[in-house]
Amino acid sequence: MSCCPAPNLTDDVKEYYGKTLQTTGDLQTSMCTTPAQKMAKHVREALKLVHDEVTSKYYGCGIVVPECLEGMKLLDLGSGSGRDCFALAKLVGPDGFVTGVDMTDEQLAVANKHVEYHQKVFGFSKPNVKFVKGYIEKLGDAGIADESVDIIISNCVINLVKDKEAVLKEAYRVLKYGGELYFSDVYSDCILSEEVRSHKVLWGECVSGALQWKQLYDIAKSVGFETPRTLTVHPVEVHKPELKKVTGDAKFASVLYRLFKLKPGFENEASQVIYNGSVTGFPDKLEFDRDYTFENGKAVTVDSVTSAILKQSRFADDFMMKKAPCCAKTTLVGEVDPFQILEESGEKVDMRSQACCTGTKCC
Ligand SMILES: C[S@@+](CC[C@H](N)C(=O)[O-])C[C@H]1O[C@@H](n2cnc3c(N)ncnc32)[C@H](O)[C@@H]1O
C-alpha cells in the first residue's frame, strides 16, 4: 500500500463499531446492502430466526452463507453482533460449530447475550456457537489452531484491517486443506489517495481501507490460496456530499469471493463433472462462481483447479467426476474486474434502486 491509515486505526474502528454506530441505520454509505432476492429459502428462514437486537447491529456488505454446511466447523472473522454466526449456526446444525472472532467489546456483548436464545429457538441441546475476543490478524492469540476450520466467512471486515496479508495468512493457516475463505468486502477501482485513506469516518465505513481489487489476487497468491472466485458484485455508494467530496471519482463495490486452500501437487487435469443435486437448498442447480453453474444431471467440463477444488472440498460427494475427453478445452478461471461486471450489467451505482436499503437506512 502506498499510503498510511490514521495512526490509532484499531482504536478508531473499535470506537466506531462500539460507540458511534448504534444501529445499521447510522451508517453513512450504502455498505449494508444485502439484496434479498439472491437468498435461498433456507437461508432466508435462518436469518428470520435471528434476534432483532442482533440484526439491528448488523453492519455487513453481503450474504456470506456458503452452500453445503451441515456438520461444518466455521469461523467468522469480525463477527460483530453475530447475525451471520447465528444464521449459520442454524444451518450447520447441532453437529456443526461456529466461532465468531471480534475485537469490539460492545459488539461481543450483544452476541454473547443471545447465544442461549438461539440455542433454544433452534431446538439444539447445547449451544453450537461461541464468540471470542481477538484480532483477526492474530488468530493464534484467540486460540484458533492450525488446520482446524472447514470454512471461514467474513462480512465487511478485512478492509478495516491495515495488514490484509496478515489476515489472509492467518486464514490460510487455520483452514483445513479443501477448506475455503468465503467472504464479502469492499474494493475500489483505483489505489486510494492519502486523503481518503486517512479519513476517520470513511475508514470506519469500510471505504478508506478498500483494496484496489487486483491487489486481492496478488495477496491471495502470495499466501497460497488458489485464484479468488467471484460470486457477486454490488456497487457501494458514498451518499453524503461531504464524504463524496473526499472520495472524488473513486468507485467502490462490495464483492463476494471464495478462496480455496488446496493440497499442493494436485493433478493438472480437466474433468467432466455431473452435479447430483444433493446440496441442501439447491436441488436443480448450484451456482459455484461466475464461471461455473452446475445443473443437476448435466455434464460440465471444468478446468484442473476447479476439478481439484471439487475433489478436495466438502463438495466431493455432490459430484460424479471422470477424466475429461482429451479434446475438451478449458481455460483456468482468472482475474475478474468487478467494476467491469458492474458496467456490463448496467447496474446503477445507487443501490437504493435495487437493494433493500433506503437512503442510509439499511435492512
Ligand atoms: C463492518 S462491521 C461487520 C460486523 C459483522 N461482520 C456484520 O456483518 O455485522 C466490522 C466488525 O469488524 C470488527 N473488526 C474490525 N477490525 C478487526 C480486527 N482487526 N480484529 C477483529 N475484529 C475486527 C469490528 O469490531 C466490527 O465488529
The ligand as an SDF file (V2000), in Angstrom:
LIG
                    3D

 27 29  0  0  0  0  0  0  0  0999 V2000
  -18.4540   -3.5890    9.4100 C   0  0  0  0  0  0  0  0  0  0  0  0
  -18.5270   -4.4710   10.9200 S   0  0  0  0  0  0  0  0  0  0  0  0
  -19.1180   -6.0290   10.3730 C   0  0  0  0  0  0  0  0  0  0  0  0
  -19.5720   -6.9110   11.5060 C   0  0  0  0  0  0  0  0  0  0  0  0
  -20.2510   -8.1980   11.0900 C   0  0  0  0  0  0  0  0  0  0  0  0
  -19.4230   -8.9960   10.2330 N   0  0  0  0  0  0  0  0  0  0  0  0
  -21.5870   -7.9100   10.4560 C   0  0  0  0  0  0  0  0  0  0  0  0
  -21.7690   -8.3120    9.2950 O   0  0  0  0  0  0  0  0  0  0  0  0
  -22.4160   -7.2940   11.1050 O   0  0  0  0  0  0  0  0  0  0  0  0
  -16.8450   -4.7400   11.2910 C   0  0  0  0  0  0  0  0  0  0  0  0
  -16.5530   -5.5540   12.5150 C   0  0  0  0  0  0  0  0  0  0  0  0
  -15.1920   -5.9740   12.4290 O   0  0  0  0  0  0  0  0  0  0  0  0
  -14.5880   -5.8480   13.6940 C   0  0  0  0  0  0  0  0  0  0  0  0
  -13.1330   -5.7060   13.4450 N   0  0  0  0  0  0  0  0  0  0  0  0
  -12.5180   -4.7550   12.7380 C   0  0  0  0  0  0  0  0  0  0  0  0
  -11.1820   -4.9640   12.7060 N   0  0  0  0  0  0  0  0  0  0  0  0
  -10.9570   -6.0890   13.4430 C   0  0  0  0  0  0  0  0  0  0  0  0
   -9.7950   -6.8150   13.7830 C   0  0  0  0  0  0  0  0  0  0  0  0
   -8.5890   -6.4220   13.3930 N   0  0  0  0  0  0  0  0  0  0  0  0
   -9.9360   -7.9210   14.5410 N   0  0  0  0  0  0  0  0  0  0  0  0
  -11.1610   -8.3090   14.9820 C   0  0  0  0  0  0  0  0  0  0  0  0
  -12.2950   -7.6550   14.6870 N   0  0  0  0  0  0  0  0  0  0  0  0
  -12.2120   -6.5660   13.9190 C   0  0  0  0  0  0  0  0  0  0  0  0
  -15.2510   -4.6550   14.3160 C   0  0  0  0  0  0  0  0  0  0  0  0
  -15.1380   -4.7010   15.7200 O   0  0  0  0  0  0  0  0  0  0  0  0
  -16.6790   -4.7900   13.8320 C   0  0  0  0  0  0  0  0  0  0  0  0
  -17.4700   -5.5290   14.7230 O   0  0  0  0  0  0  0  0  0  0  0  0
  1  2  1  0
  2  3  1  0
  2 10  1  0
  3  4  1  0
  4  5  1  0
  5  6  1  0
  5  7  1  0
  7  8  2  0
  7  9  1  0
 10 11  1  0
 11 12  1  0
 11 26  1  0
 12 13  1  0
 13 14  1  0
 13 24  1  0
 14 15  1  0
 14 23  1  0
 15 16  2  0
 16 17  1  0
 17 18  1  0
 17 23  2  0
 18 19  1  0
 18 20  2  0
 20 21  1  0
 21 22  2  0
 22 23  1  0
 24 25  1  0
 24 26  1  0
 26 27  1  0
M  CHG  2   2   1   9  -1
M  END
$$$$
